[in-house]
Amino acid sequence: MGGKQAINGMEKLVKAKGGELSQTGVVNWMFAGKRKALIAETVEKIAAICQ
């Protein structure tokens, strides 16, 4: 689908600027049944590093 490739590309850009990715997530929009769970999981992972 391209999600992991997009994250890899963004990670390269972030690292080139001296940064580091702490968390990422990919939400596959094709599977409506899993979509809400994937969004919630990704939000939780990112929110955990912001506390």
mmCIF entry with sequence, helices, sheets and N, C-alpha, C, O atoms, coordinates in Angstrom:
data_MODEL
# 
_entry.id   MODEL 
# 
_entity.id                         1 
_entity.type                       polymer 
_entity.pdbx_number_of_molecules   1 
# 
_entity_poly.entity_id                      1 
_entity_poly.type                           'polypeptide(L)' 
_entity_poly.nstd_linkage                   no 
_entity_poly.nstd_monomer                   no 
_entity_poly.pdbx_seq_one_letter_code       MGGKQAINGMEKLVKAKGGELSQTGVVNWMFAGKRKALIAETVEKIAAICQ 
_entity_poly.pdbx_seq_one_letter_code_can   MGGKQAINGMEKLVKAKGGELSQTGVVNWMFAGKRKALIAETVEKIAAICQ 
_entity_poly.pdbx_strand_id                 A 
# 
loop_
_entity_poly_seq.entity_id 
_entity_poly_seq.num 
_entity_poly_seq.mon_id 
_entity_poly_seq.hetero 
1 1  MET n 
1 2  GLY n 
1 3  GLY n 
1 4  LYS n 
1 5  GLN n 
1 6  ALA n 
1 7  ILE n 
1 8  ASN n 
1 9  GLY n 
1 10 MET n 
1 11 GLU n 
1 12 LYS n 
1 13 LEU n 
1 14 VAL n 
1 15 LYS n 
1 16 ALA n 
1 17 LYS n 
1 18 GLY n 
1 19 GLY n 
1 20 GLU n 
1 21 LEU n 
1 22 SER n 
1 23 GLN n 
1 24 THR n 
1 25 GLY n 
1 26 VAL n 
1 27 VAL n 
1 28 ASN n 
1 29 TRP n 
1 30 MET n 
1 31 PHE n 
1 32 ALA n 
1 33 GLY n 
1 34 LYS n 
1 35 ARG n 
1 36 LYS n 
1 37 ALA n 
1 38 LEU n 
1 39 ILE n 
1 40 ALA n 
1 41 GLU n 
1 42 THR n 
1 43 VAL n 
1 44 GLU n 
1 45 LYS n 
1 46 ILE n 
1 47 ALA n 
1 48 ALA n 
1 49 ILE n 
1 50 CYS n 
1 51 GLN n 
# 
_struct_asym.id          A 
_struct_asym.entity_id   1 
# 
loop_
_struct_conf.conf_type_id 
_struct_conf.id 
_struct_conf.pdbx_PDB_helix_id 
_struct_conf.beg_label_comp_id 
_struct_conf.beg_label_asym_id 
_struct_conf.beg_label_seq_id 
_struct_conf.pdbx_beg_PDB_ins_code 
_struct_conf.end_label_comp_id 
_struct_conf.end_label_asym_id 
_struct_conf.end_label_seq_id 
_struct_conf.pdbx_end_PDB_ins_code 
_struct_conf.beg_auth_comp_id 
_struct_conf.beg_auth_asym_id 
_struct_conf.beg_auth_seq_id 
_struct_conf.end_auth_comp_id 
_struct_conf.end_auth_asym_id 
_struct_conf.end_auth_seq_id 
_struct_conf.pdbx_PDB_helix_class 
_struct_conf.details 
_struct_conf.pdbx_PDB_helix_length 
HELX_P HELX_P1 AA1 GLY A 3  ? ALA A 16 ? GLY A 3  ALA A 16 1 ? 14 
HELX_P HELX_P2 AA2 ALA A 32 ? ILE A 49 ? ALA A 32 ILE A 49 1 ? 18 
# 
_struct_conf_type.id          HELX_P 
_struct_conf_type.criteria    ? 
_struct_conf_type.reference   ? 
# 
loop_
_atom_site.group_PDB 
_atom_site.id 
_atom_site.type_symbol 
_atom_site.label_atom_id 
_atom_site.label_alt_id 
_atom_site.label_comp_id 
_atom_site.label_asym_id 
_atom_site.label_entity_id 
_atom_site.label_seq_id 
_atom_site.pdbx_PDB_ins_code 
_atom_site.Cartn_x 
_atom_site.Cartn_y 
_atom_site.Cartn_z 
_atom_site.occupancy 
_atom_site.B_iso_or_equiv 
_atom_site.pdbx_formal_charge 
_atom_site.auth_seq_id 
_atom_site.auth_comp_id 
_atom_site.auth_asym_id 
_atom_site.auth_atom_id 
_atom_site.pdbx_PDB_model_num 
ATOM 1   N N  . MET A 1 1  ? 0.815   -1.185 0.000  1.00 0.00 ? 1  MET A N  1 
ATOM 2   C CA . MET A 1 1  ? 0.000   0.000  0.000  1.00 0.00 ? 1  MET A CA 1 
ATOM 3   C C  . MET A 1 1  ? 0.868   1.264  0.000  1.00 0.00 ? 1  MET A C  1 
ATOM 4   O O  . MET A 1 1  ? 0.445   2.311  -0.488 1.00 0.00 ? 1  MET A O  1 
ATOM 5   N N  . GLY A 1 2  ? 2.071   1.160  0.544  1.00 0.00 ? 2  GLY A N  1 
ATOM 6   C CA . GLY A 1 2  ? 2.974   2.294  0.517  1.00 0.00 ? 2  GLY A CA 1 
ATOM 7   C C  . GLY A 1 2  ? 3.207   2.967  1.853  1.00 0.00 ? 2  GLY A C  1 
ATOM 8   O O  . GLY A 1 2  ? 4.042   3.867  1.950  1.00 0.00 ? 2  GLY A O  1 
ATOM 9   N N  . GLY A 1 3  ? 2.488   2.554  2.888  1.00 0.00 ? 3  GLY A N  1 
ATOM 10  C CA . GLY A 1 3  ? 2.632   3.193  4.199  1.00 0.00 ? 3  GLY A CA 1 
ATOM 11  C C  . GLY A 1 3  ? 4.028   3.057  4.778  1.00 0.00 ? 3  GLY A C  1 
ATOM 12  O O  . GLY A 1 3  ? 4.610   4.030  5.255  1.00 0.00 ? 3  GLY A O  1 
ATOM 13  N N  . LYS A 1 4  ? 4.561   1.841  4.732  1.00 0.00 ? 4  LYS A N  1 
ATOM 14  C CA . LYS A 1 4  ? 5.903   1.623  5.285  1.00 0.00 ? 4  LYS A CA 1 
ATOM 15  C C  . LYS A 1 4  ? 6.954   2.348  4.461  1.00 0.00 ? 4  LYS A C  1 
ATOM 16  O O  . LYS A 1 4  ? 7.932   2.860  5.006  1.00 0.00 ? 4  LYS A O  1 
ATOM 17  N N  . GLN A 1 5  ? 6.757   2.394  3.158  1.00 0.00 ? 5  GLN A N  1 
ATOM 18  C CA . GLN A 1 5  ? 7.702   3.127  2.299  1.00 0.00 ? 5  GLN A CA 1 
ATOM 19  C C  . GLN A 1 5  ? 7.658   4.618  2.620  1.00 0.00 ? 5  GLN A C  1 
ATOM 20  O O  . GLN A 1 5  ? 8.696   5.280  2.653  1.00 0.00 ? 5  GLN A O  1 
ATOM 21  N N  . ALA A 1 6  ? 6.469   5.142  2.854  1.00 0.00 ? 6  ALA A N  1 
ATOM 22  C CA . ALA A 1 6  ? 6.338   6.562  3.196  1.00 0.00 ? 6  ALA A CA 1 
ATOM 23  C C  . ALA A 1 6  ? 7.028   6.857  4.520  1.00 0.00 ? 6  ALA A C  1 
ATOM 24  O O  . ALA A 1 6  ? 7.721   7.866  4.649  1.00 0.00 ? 6  ALA A O  1 
ATOM 25  N N  . ILE A 1 7  ? 6.844   5.989  5.496  1.00 0.00 ? 7  ILE A N  1 
ATOM 26  C CA . ILE A 1 7  ? 7.497   6.181  6.795  1.00 0.00 ? 7  ILE A CA 1 
ATOM 27  C C  . ILE A 1 7  ? 9.010   6.120  6.645  1.00 0.00 ? 7  ILE A C  1 
ATOM 28  O O  . ILE A 1 7  ? 9.726   6.927  7.238  1.00 0.00 ? 7  ILE A O  1 
ATOM 29  N N  . ASN A 1 8  ? 9.503   5.162  5.850  1.00 0.00 ? 8  ASN A N  1 
ATOM 30  C CA . ASN A 1 8  ? 10.953  5.075  5.637  1.00 0.00 ? 8  ASN A CA 1 
ATOM 31  C C  . ASN A 1 8  ? 11.494  6.349  4.998  1.00 0.00 ? 8  ASN A C  1 
ATOM 32  O O  . ASN A 1 8  ? 12.562  6.831  5.376  1.00 0.00 ? 8  ASN A O  1 
ATOM 33  N N  . GLY A 1 9  ? 10.766  6.890  4.039  1.00 0.00 ? 9  GLY A N  1 
ATOM 34  C CA . GLY A 1 9  ? 11.184  8.143  3.402  1.00 0.00 ? 9  GLY A CA 1 
ATOM 35  C C  . GLY A 1 9  ? 11.182  9.306  4.376  1.00 0.00 ? 9  GLY A C  1 
ATOM 36  O O  . GLY A 1 9  ? 12.108  10.116 4.389  1.00 0.00 ? 9  GLY A O  1 
ATOM 37  N N  . MET A 1 10 ? 10.140  9.385  5.189  1.00 0.00 ? 10 MET A N  1 
ATOM 38  C CA . MET A 1 10 ? 10.075  10.464 6.188  1.00 0.00 ? 10 MET A CA 1 
ATOM 39  C C  . MET A 1 10 ? 11.178  10.317 7.225  1.00 0.00 ? 10 MET A C  1 
ATOM 40  O O  . MET A 1 10 ? 11.768  11.304 7.664  1.00 0.00 ? 10 MET A O  1 
ATOM 41  N N  . GLU A 1 11 ? 11.456  9.058  7.619  1.00 0.00 ? 11 GLU A N  1 
ATOM 42  C CA . GLU A 1 11 ? 12.515  8.831  8.596  1.00 0.00 ? 11 GLU A CA 1 
ATOM 43  C C  . GLU A 1 11 ? 13.867  9.296  8.066  1.00 0.00 ? 11 GLU A C  1 
ATOM 44  O O  . GLU A 1 11 ? 14.657  9.877  8.811  1.00 0.00 ? 11 GLU A O  1 
ATOM 45  N N  . LYS A 1 12 ? 14.140  9.047  6.792  1.00 0.00 ? 12 LYS A N  1 
ATOM 46  C CA . LYS A 1 12 ? 15.391  9.513  6.196  1.00 0.00 ? 12 LYS A CA 1 
ATOM 47  C C  . LYS A 1 12 ? 15.483  11.036 6.233  1.00 0.00 ? 12 LYS A C  1 
ATOM 48  O O  . LYS A 1 12 ? 16.540  11.591 6.533  1.00 0.00 ? 12 LYS A O  1 
ATOM 49  N N  . LEU A 1 13 ? 14.374  11.709 5.927  1.00 0.00 ? 13 LEU A N  1 
ATOM 50  C CA . LEU A 1 13 ? 14.366  13.171 5.961  1.00 0.00 ? 13 LEU A CA 1 
ATOM 51  C C  . LEU A 1 13 ? 14.576  13.697 7.383  1.00 0.00 ? 13 LEU A C  1 
ATOM 52  O O  . LEU A 1 13 ? 15.335  14.641 7.600  1.00 0.00 ? 13 LEU A O  1 
ATOM 53  N N  . VAL A 1 14 ? 13.904  13.082 8.332  1.00 0.00 ? 14 VAL A N  1 
ATOM 54  C CA . VAL A 1 14 ? 14.030  13.506 9.730  1.00 0.00 ? 14 VAL A CA 1 
ATOM 55  C C  . VAL A 1 14 ? 15.462  13.304 10.212 1.00 0.00 ? 14 VAL A C  1 
ATOM 56  O O  . VAL A 1 14 ? 16.033  14.187 10.851 1.00 0.00 ? 14 VAL A O  1 
ATOM 57  N N  . LYS A 1 15 ? 16.048  12.142 9.908  1.00 0.00 ? 15 LYS A N  1 
ATOM 58  C CA . LYS A 1 15 ? 17.424  11.863 10.327 1.00 0.00 ? 15 LYS A CA 1 
ATOM 59  C C  . LYS A 1 15 ? 18.418  12.811 9.662  1.00 0.00 ? 15 LYS A C  1 
ATOM 60  O O  . LYS A 1 15 ? 19.409  13.206 10.276 1.00 0.00 ? 15 LYS A O  1 
ATOM 61  N N  . ALA A 1 16 ? 18.154  13.175 8.413  1.00 0.00 ? 16 ALA A N  1 
ATOM 62  C CA . ALA A 1 16 ? 19.033  14.107 7.712  1.00 0.00 ? 16 ALA A CA 1 
ATOM 63  C C  . ALA A 1 16 ? 19.052  15.476 8.393  1.00 0.00 ? 16 ALA A C  1 
ATOM 64  O O  . ALA A 1 16 ? 20.027  16.220 8.291  1.00 0.00 ? 16 ALA A O  1 
ATOM 65  N N  . LYS A 1 17 ? 17.952  15.794 9.093  1.00 0.00 ? 17 LYS A N  1 
ATOM 66  C CA . LYS A 1 17 ? 17.863  17.066 9.825  1.00 0.00 ? 17 LYS A CA 1 
ATOM 67  C C  . LYS A 1 17 ? 18.321  16.923 11.277 1.00 0.00 ? 17 LYS A C  1 
ATOM 68  O O  . LYS A 1 17 ? 18.231  17.874 12.053 1.00 0.00 ? 17 LYS A O  1 
ATOM 69  N N  . GLY A 1 18 ? 18.816  15.723 11.647 1.00 0.00 ? 18 GLY A N  1 
ATOM 70  C CA . GLY A 1 18 ? 19.320  15.495 12.992 1.00 0.00 ? 18 GLY A CA 1 
ATOM 71  C C  . GLY A 1 18 ? 18.262  15.000 13.969 1.00 0.00 ? 18 GLY A C  1 
ATOM 72  O O  . GLY A 1 18 ? 18.518  14.931 15.171 1.00 0.00 ? 18 GLY A O  1 
ATOM 73  N N  . GLY A 1 19 ? 17.086  14.655 13.476 1.00 0.00 ? 19 GLY A N  1 
ATOM 74  C CA . GLY A 1 19 ? 16.013  14.190 14.345 1.00 0.00 ? 19 GLY A CA 1 
ATOM 75  C C  . GLY A 1 19 ? 15.928  12.675 14.396 1.00 0.00 ? 19 GLY A C  1 
ATOM 76  O O  . GLY A 1 19 ? 16.728  11.964 13.789 1.00 0.00 ? 19 GLY A O  1 
ATOM 77  N N  . GLU A 1 20 ? 14.939  12.206 15.134 1.00 0.00 ? 20 GLU A N  1 
ATOM 78  C CA . GLU A 1 20 ? 14.732  10.775 15.281 1.00 0.00 ? 20 GLU A CA 1 
ATOM 79  C C  . GLU A 1 20 ? 13.237  10.505 15.425 1.00 0.00 ? 20 GLU A C  1 
ATOM 80  O O  . GLU A 1 20 ? 12.549  11.213 16.160 1.00 0.00 ? 20 GLU A O  1 
ATOM 81  N N  . LEU A 1 21 ? 12.737  9.498  14.738 1.00 0.00 ? 21 LEU A N  1 
ATOM 82  C CA . LEU A 1 21 ? 11.340  9.109  14.887 1.00 0.00 ? 21 LEU A CA 1 
ATOM 83  C C  . LEU A 1 21 ? 11.221  8.209  16.104 1.00 0.00 ? 21 LEU A C  1 
ATOM 84  O O  . LEU A 1 21 ? 11.977  7.247  16.248 1.00 0.00 ? 21 LEU A O  1 
ATOM 85  N N  . SER A 1 22 ? 10.284  8.516  16.971 1.00 0.00 ? 22 SER A N  1 
ATOM 86  C CA . SER A 1 22 ? 10.068  7.685  18.153 1.00 0.00 ? 22 SER A CA 1 
ATOM 87  C C  . SER A 1 22 ? 8.989   6.648  17.916 1.00 0.00 ? 22 SER A C  1 
ATOM 88  O O  . SER A 1 22 ? 9.129   5.496  18.328 1.00 0.00 ? 22 SER A O  1 
ATOM 89  N N  . GLN A 1 23 ? 7.926   7.044  17.264 1.00 0.00 ? 23 GLN A N  1 
ATOM 90  C CA . GLN A 1 23 ? 6.812   6.146  16.993 1.00 0.00 ? 23 GLN A CA 1 
ATOM 91  C C  . GLN A 1 23 ? 6.235   6.440  15.618 1.00 0.00 ? 23 GLN A C  1 
ATOM 92  O O  . GLN A 1 23 ? 6.277   7.573  15.137 1.00 0.00 ? 23 GLN A O  1 
ATOM 93  N N  . THR A 1 24 ? 5.704   5.418  15.006 1.00 0.00 ? 24 THR A N  1 
ATOM 94  C CA . THR A 1 24 ? 5.017   5.576  13.730 1.00 0.00 ? 24 THR A CA 1 
ATOM 95  C C  . THR A 1 24 ? 3.826   4.637  13.703 1.00 0.00 ? 24 THR A C  1 
ATOM 96  O O  . THR A 1 24 ? 3.667   3.789  14.581 1.00 0.00 ? 24 THR A O  1 
ATOM 97  N N  . GLY A 1 25 ? 3.009   4.794  12.710 1.00 0.00 ? 25 GLY A N  1 
ATOM 98  C CA . GLY A 1 25 ? 1.886   3.890  12.532 1.00 0.00 ? 25 GLY A CA 1 
ATOM 99  C C  . GLY A 1 25 ? 1.367   3.980  11.115 1.00 0.00 ? 25 GLY A C  1 
ATOM 100 O O  . GLY A 1 25 ? 1.458   5.023  10.466 1.00 0.00 ? 25 GLY A O  1 
ATOM 101 N N  . VAL A 1 26 ? 0.826   2.878  10.649 1.00 0.00 ? 26 VAL A N  1 
ATOM 102 C CA . VAL A 1 26 ? 0.258   2.821  9.313  1.00 0.00 ? 26 VAL A CA 1 
ATOM 103 C C  . VAL A 1 26 ? -1.199  2.412  9.446  1.00 0.00 ? 26 VAL A C  1 
ATOM 104 O O  . VAL A 1 26 ? -1.512  1.397  10.067 1.00 0.00 ? 26 VAL A O  1 
ATOM 105 N N  . VAL A 1 27 ? -2.083  3.202  8.863  1.00 0.00 ? 27 VAL A N  1 
ATOM 106 C CA . VAL A 1 27 ? -3.504  2.887  8.878  1.00 0.00 ? 27 VAL A CA 1 
ATOM 107 C C  . VAL A 1 27 ? -3.902  2.481  7.467  1.00 0.00 ? 27 VAL A C  1 
ATOM 108 O O  . VAL A 1 27 ? -3.830  3.280  6.533  1.00 0.00 ? 27 VAL A O  1 
ATOM 109 N N  . ASN A 1 28 ? -4.319  1.242  7.327  1.00 0.00 ? 28 ASN A N  1 
ATOM 110 C CA . ASN A 1 28 ? -4.741  0.719  6.035  1.00 0.00 ? 28 ASN A CA 1 
ATOM 111 C C  . ASN A 1 28 ? -6.222  1.012  5.854  1.00 0.00 ? 28 ASN A C  1 
ATOM 112 O O  . ASN A 1 28 ? -7.053  0.410  6.533  1.00 0.00 ? 28 ASN A O  1 
ATOM 113 N N  . TRP A 1 29 ? -6.561  1.905  4.971  1.00 0.00 ? 29 TRP A N  1 
ATOM 114 C CA . TRP A 1 29 ? -7.943  2.355  4.785  1.00 0.00 ? 29 TRP A CA 1 
ATOM 115 C C  . TRP A 1 29 ? -8.810  1.343  4.060  1.00 0.00 ? 29 TRP A C  1 
ATOM 116 O O  . TRP A 1 29 ? -10.029 1.511  4.012  1.00 0.00 ? 29 TRP A O  1 
ATOM 117 N N  . MET A 1 30 ? -8.225  0.298  3.494  1.00 0.00 ? 30 MET A N  1 
ATOM 118 C CA . MET A 1 30 ? -9.015  -0.690 2.761  1.00 0.00 ? 30 MET A CA 1 
ATOM 119 C C  . MET A 1 30 ? -9.852  -1.571 3.681  1.00 0.00 ? 30 MET A C  1 
ATOM 120 O O  . MET A 1 30 ? -10.906 -2.063 3.279  1.00 0.00 ? 30 MET A O  1 
ATOM 121 N N  . PHE A 1 31 ? -9.396  -1.769 4.892  1.00 0.00 ? 31 PHE A N  1 
ATOM 122 C CA . PHE A 1 31 ? -10.069 -2.671 5.816  1.00 0.00 ? 31 PHE A CA 1 
ATOM 123 C C  . PHE A 1 31 ? -10.832 -1.871 6.857  1.00 0.00 ? 31 PHE A C  1 
ATOM 124 O O  . PHE A 1 31 ? -10.308 -1.575 7.931  1.00 0.00 ? 31 PHE A O  1 
ATOM 125 N N  . ALA A 1 32 ? -12.061 -1.526 6.538  1.00 0.00 ? 32 ALA A N  1 
ATOM 126 C CA . ALA A 1 32 ? -12.872 -0.676 7.402  1.00 0.00 ? 32 ALA A CA 1 
ATOM 127 C C  . ALA A 1 32 ? -13.026 -1.256 8.800  1.00 0.00 ? 32 ALA A C  1 
ATOM 128 O O  . ALA A 1 32 ? -13.103 -0.499 9.768  1.00 0.00 ? 32 ALA A O  1 
ATOM 129 N N  . GLY A 1 33 ? -13.072 -2.564 8.932  1.00 0.00 ? 33 GLY A N  1 
ATOM 130 C CA . GLY A 1 33 ? -13.225 -3.195 10.235 1.00 0.00 ? 33 GLY A CA 1 
ATOM 131 C C  . GLY A 1 33 ? -12.044 -2.981 11.151 1.00 0.00 ? 33 GLY A C  1 
ATOM 132 O O  . GLY A 1 33 ? -12.204 -2.923 12.370 1.00 0.00 ? 33 GLY A O  1 
ATOM 133 N N  . LYS A 1 34 ? -10.860 -2.862 10.583 1.00 0.00 ? 34 LYS A N  1 
ATOM 134 C CA . LYS A 1 34 ? -9.638  -2.668 11.366 1.00 0.00 ? 34 LYS A CA 1 
ATOM 135 C C  . LYS A 1 34 ? -9.245  -1.201 11.497 1.00 0.00 ? 34 LYS A C  1 
ATOM 136 O O  . LYS A 1 34 ? -8.433  -0.849 12.352 1.00 0.00 ? 34 LYS A O  1 
ATOM 137 N N  . ARG A 1 35 ? -9.805  -0.363 10.672 1.00 0.00 ? 35 ARG A N  1 
ATOM 138 C CA . ARG A 1 35 ? -9.368  1.032  10.570 1.00 0.00 ? 35 ARG A CA 1 
ATOM 139 C C  . ARG A 1 35 ? -9.409  1.764  11.911 1.00 0.00 ? 35 ARG A C  1 
ATOM 140 O O  . ARG A 1 35 ? -8.424  2.386  12.308 1.00 0.00 ? 35 ARG A O  1 
ATOM 141 N N  . LYS A 1 36 ? -10.541 1.693  12.607 1.00 0.00 ? 36 LYS A N  1 
ATOM 142 C CA . LYS A 1 36 ? -10.655 2.419  13.877 1.00 0.00 ? 36 LYS A CA 1 
ATOM 143 C C  . LYS A 1 36 ? -9.659  1.908  14.906 1.00 0.00 ? 36 LYS A C  1 
ATOM 144 O O  . LYS A 1 36 ? -9.092  2.694  15.664 1.00 0.00 ? 36 LYS A O  1 
ATOM 145 N N  . ALA A 1 37 ? -9.444  0.603  14.938 1.00 0.00 ? 37 ALA A N  1 
ATOM 146 C CA . ALA A 1 37 ? -8.477  0.035  15.876 1.00 0.00 ? 37 ALA A CA 1 
ATOM 147 C C  . ALA A 1 37 ? -7.062  0.493  15.537 1.00 0.00 ? 37 ALA A C  1 
ATOM 148 O O  . ALA A 1 37 ? -6.285  0.804  16.440 1.00 0.00 ? 37 ALA A O  1 
ATOM 149 N N  . LEU A 1 38 ? -6.716  0.539  14.259 1.00 0.00 ? 38 LEU A N  1 
ATOM 150 C CA . LEU A 1 38 ? -5.378  0.990  13.848 1.00 0.00 ? 38 LEU A CA 1 
ATOM 151 C C  . LEU A 1 38 ? -5.168  2.458  14.175 1.00 0.00 ? 38 LEU A C  1 
ATOM 152 O O  . LEU A 1 38 ? -4.086  2.854  14.610 1.00 0.00 ? 38 LEU A O  1 
ATOM 153 N N  . ILE A 1 39 ? -6.197  3.263  13.968 1.00 0.00 ? 39 ILE A N  1 
ATOM 154 C CA . ILE A 1 39 ? -6.097  4.693  14.311 1.00 0.00 ? 39 ILE A CA 1 
ATOM 155 C C  . ILE A 1 39 ? -5.896  4.847  15.810 1.00 0.00 ? 39 ILE A C  1 
ATOM 156 O O  . ILE A 1 39 ? -5.019  5.593  16.246 1.00 0.00 ? 39 ILE A O  1 
ATOM 157 N N  . ALA A 1 40 ? -6.703  4.146  16.601 1.00 0.00 ? 40 ALA A N  1 
ATOM 158 C CA . ALA A 1 40 ? -6.598  4.239  18.057 1.00 0.00 ? 40 ALA A CA 1 
ATOM 159 C C  . ALA A 1 40 ? -5.224  3.785  18.545 1.00 0.00 ? 40 ALA A C  1 
ATOM 160 O O  . ALA A 1 40 ? -4.629  4.422  19.415 1.00 0.00 ? 40 ALA A O  1 
ATOM 161 N N  . GLU A 1 41 ? -4.725  2.692  17.990 1.00 0.00 ? 41 GLU A N  1 
ATOM 162 C CA . GLU A 1 41 ? -3.406  2.180  18.373 1.00 0.00 ? 41 GLU A CA 1 
ATOM 163 C C  . GLU A 1 41 ? -2.306  3.186  18.056 1.00 0.00 ? 41 GLU A C  1 
ATOM 164 O O  . GLU A 1 41 ? -1.416  3.415  18.874 1.00 0.00 ? 41 GLU A O  1 
ATOM 165 N N  . THR A 1 42 ? -2.365  3.778  16.884 1.00 0.00 ? 42 THR A N  1 
ATOM 166 C CA . THR A 1 42 ? -1.359  4.752  16.472 1.00 0.00 ? 42 THR A CA 1 
ATOM 167 C C  . THR A 1 42 ? -1.418  6.001  17.353 1.00 0.00 ? 42 THR A C  1 
ATOM 168 O O  . THR A 1 42 ? -0.382  6.517  17.773 1.00 0.00 ? 42 THR A O  1 
ATOM 169 N N  . VAL A 1 43 ? -2.614  6.477  17.628 1.00 0.00 ? 43 VAL A N  1 
ATOM 170 C CA . VAL A 1 43 ? -2.766  7.659  18.491 1.00 0.00 ? 43 VAL A CA 1 
ATOM 171 C C  . VAL A 1 43 ? -2.219  7.367  19.884 1.00 0.00 ? 43 VAL A C  1 
ATOM 172 O O  . VAL A 1 43 ? -1.534  8.208  20.465 1.00 0.00 ? 43 VAL A O  1 
ATOM 173 N N  . GLU A 1 44 ? -2.510  6.197  20.422 1.00 0.00 ? 44 GLU A N  1 
ATOM 174 C CA . GLU A 1 44 ? -2.013  5.833  21.755 1.00 0.00 ? 44 GLU A CA 1 
ATOM 175 C C  . GLU A 1 44 ? -0.489  5.793  21.793 1.00 0.00 ? 44 GLU A C  1 
ATOM 176 O O  . GLU A 1 44 ? 0.123   6.284  22.741 1.00 0.00 ? 44 GLU A O  1 
ATOM 177 N N  . LYS A 1 45 ? 0.131   5.205  20.758 1.00 0.00 ? 45 LYS A N  1 
ATOM 178 C CA . LYS A 1 45 ? 1.590   5.126  20.722 1.00 0.00 ? 45 LYS A CA 1 
ATOM 179 C C  . LYS A 1 45 ? 2.206   6.514  20.688 1.00 0.00 ? 45 LYS A C  1 
ATOM 180 O O  . LYS A 1 45 ? 3.179   6.780  21.393 1.00 0.00 ? 45 LYS A O  1 
ATOM 181 N N  . ILE A 1 46 ? 1.651   7.391  19.880 1.00 0.00 ? 46 ILE A N  1 
ATOM 182 C CA . ILE A 1 46 ? 2.208   8.739  19.743 1.00 0.00 ? 46 ILE A CA 1 
ATOM 183 C C  . ILE A 1 46 ? 1.925   9.569  20.993 1.00 0.00 ? 46 ILE A C  1 
ATOM 184 O O  . ILE A 1 46 ? 2.785   10.321 21.451 1.00 0.00 ? 46 ILE A O  1 
ATOM 185 N N  . ALA A 1 47 ? 0.729   9.433  21.537 1.00 0.00 ? 47 ALA A N  1 
ATOM 186 C CA . ALA A 1 47 ? 0.370   10.187 22.747 1.00 0.00 ? 47 ALA A CA 1 
ATOM 187 C C  . ALA A 1 47 ? 1.254   9.781  23.930 1.00 0.00 ? 47 ALA A C  1 
ATOM 188 O O  . ALA A 1 47 ? 1.578   10.615 24.775 1.00 0.00 ? 47 ALA A O  1 
ATOM 189 N N  . ALA A 1 48 ? 1.643   8.506  23.994 1.00 0.00 ? 48 ALA A N  1 
ATOM 190 C CA . ALA A 1 48 ? 2.468   8.021  25.100 1.00 0.00 ? 48 ALA A CA 1 
ATOM 191 C C  . ALA A 1 48 ? 3.821   8.714  25.162 1.00 0.00 ? 48 ALA A C  1 
ATOM 192 O O  . ALA A 1 48 ? 4.373   8.887  26.249 1.00 0.00 ? 48 ALA A O  1 
ATOM 193 N N  . ILE A 1 49 ? 4.364   9.113  24.020 1.00 0.00 ? 49 ILE A N  1 
ATOM 194 C CA . ILE A 1 49 ? 5.675   9.779  24.039 1.00 0.00 ? 49 ILE A CA 1 
ATOM 195 C C  . ILE A 1 49 ? 5.551   11.273 24.295 1.00 0.00 ? 49 ILE A C  1 
ATOM 196 O O  . ILE A 1 49 ? 6.553   11.955 24.511 1.00 0.00 ? 49 ILE A O  1 
ATOM 197 N N  . CYS A 1 50 ? 4.324   11.781 24.269 1.00 0.00 ? 50 CYS A N  1 
ATOM 198 C CA . CYS A 1 50 ? 4.106   13.211 24.475 1.00 0.00 ? 50 CYS A CA 1 
ATOM 199 C C  . CYS A 1 50 ? 3.817   13.553 25.933 1.00 0.00 ? 50 CYS A C  1 
ATOM 200 O O  . CYS A 1 50 ? 3.631   14.722 26.271 1.00 0.00 ? 50 CYS A O  1 
ATOM 201 N N  . GLN A 1 51 ? 3.778   12.556 26.784 1.00 0.00 ? 51 GLN A N  1 
ATOM 202 C CA . GLN A 1 51 ? 3.439   12.801 28.192 1.00 0.00 ? 51 GLN A CA 1 
ATOM 203 C C  . GLN A 1 51 ? 4.644   13.073 29.019 1.00 0.00 ? 51 GLN A C  1 
ATOM 204 O O  . GLN A 1 51 ? 4.527   13.299 30.224 1.00 0.00 ? 51 GLN A O  1 
# 
